[in-house]
Amino acid sequence: MRNEMVVSISSVIARIKNVLTQTMDLDGIWVQGEISNLTKHRSGHYYFSLKDKSGEMSCVMFSSYVSRLNFDVQEGMRVLISGSINVYEQRGSLQLVIRQMKQDGLGNLFLEFEKRKQDLLKVGYFAEDHKKSKPEYIENIGVITGANAAALQDVLSTIQRRWPMMKVTLYPSLVQGNLAPKSLIQSLKKADLCGHDALLIVRGGGSFEDLFCFNDVELVKTIYDLNTYIVSGVGHEVDTTLCDLVCDHRSVTPTAAAQWVSIDQNEVMAKIIKDKVLLSRNMSIILDQYRSKLNLYQNHPYLKDPKSFIIEKQLKLDAYNTQLEHALSLELQKMNLILNSREQLGLNMNRILKYHENKLLNIPEKLEISMQTKLQDARHLLQRDCALLDAYSPLKVLSRGYSISKIENKVINSISDVNKDDIMVTRVHDGSITSRITSCKEE
């Protein structure tokens, strides 16, 4: 043992690192592979594995190089990388430190994922209007996950811390591998029949391949047809599965899923205390108000001496009765006066009617006498006017030998009214004579 050299593990790792970095020169070489287990750290660094069919290697790309990328790095993407080999001394692990990266296409699994996603999207399996609303109260949940999974412990510890009264039922299932979709479907269907307020389908983080069972088409269709409100909490925030898209609510982690369906007992207790104080204050205000009303009622004069209240009302009632009796007496007097007036009016109307009736009976006789008198006077007047008219009639004058001559219906009064050759019409008592003027002689 004295002749043998003893060195520390860190020395061995450091020597390996020196040998590799000095002898493995990757400058000008592009390494092809598929991204797996991608983690985008909050510092801006990317950590992932680069693999092909038969090998896999850890990689890191620092934020200064990430900022130069012109595309979004995704899980399952095929890329070409350039960098150097390094040994992470704390773990003794070999890793590629990447300085450049460019797309080389998408991995087969990622292509299959995108195809399934688009097919299901077209037929409406991810439609928001189909998703169920969160129940107002959640007191009974079912958890679909592995029986020994860390995700289950995350859910249970979160529920215990936030709302330990919650009833939790485990429906154990495979959460990785080819048999996982069928196992998940069986557990979901069983849980859906048990009347839970909500179901949680959860799993911890893993590679794109590890989580691929949650991209099963039949699993998506099963979740779509569930009657129970369902929450997914698969992987981490950067992981997205078809299961997440079809569930009624997607949480980024199993812990977040448990938080979503539970209420914080400390918040509830704080609200109860706040409501208690508010209720006590409001009750005090209400009691003070009613106490004031009670004091007012107790000091009311009518309540102190109810008999005085009754006597006062009786006096008012008697006064009202007296007034009513007096009013009724006046109304009776008015009614009697009206009846007497009506009777007297009836007698007067009969007397007037009798008077006018008798008067009307004499009118026809008087009217006839008056008409005869008027008729006789009119006849005498007519006879007188006819005699006068006859006396002054031009025909009477003509009958005594006189005549009337006209030219163009104009009576001739002077010789100056006629001219030679005028046609003159002369009216005698028994006819008319037409002649032509041949000469005129003034006398």
Secondary structure, 3 states (H helix, E strand, C coil): CCCCCCCCHHHHHHHHHHHHHHHCCCCCCCEEEEEEEEEECCCCCEEEEEECCCCEEEEEECHHHHCCCCCCCCCCEEEEEEEEEEEECCCCEEEEEEEEEEEEEECHHHHHHHHHHHHHHHCCCCCHHHCCCCCCCCCEEEEEECCCCHHHHHHHHHHHHHCCCCEEEEEECCCCCCCHHHHHHHHHHHHHCCCCCEEEEEECCCCCCCCHHHHCHHHHHHHHHCCCCEEEEECCCCCCCHHHHHCCEECCCHHHHHHHHCCCHHHHHHHHHHHHHHHHHHHHHHHHHHHHHHHHHHCCHHHHCHHHHHHHHHHHHHHHHHHHHHHHHHHHHHHHHHHHHHHHHHHHHHHHHHHHHHHHHHHHHHHHHHHHHHHHHHHHHHHHHHHHHHHCCHHHHHHCCCCEEEECCEECCCHHHCCCCCEEEEEECCEEEEEECCCCCCC
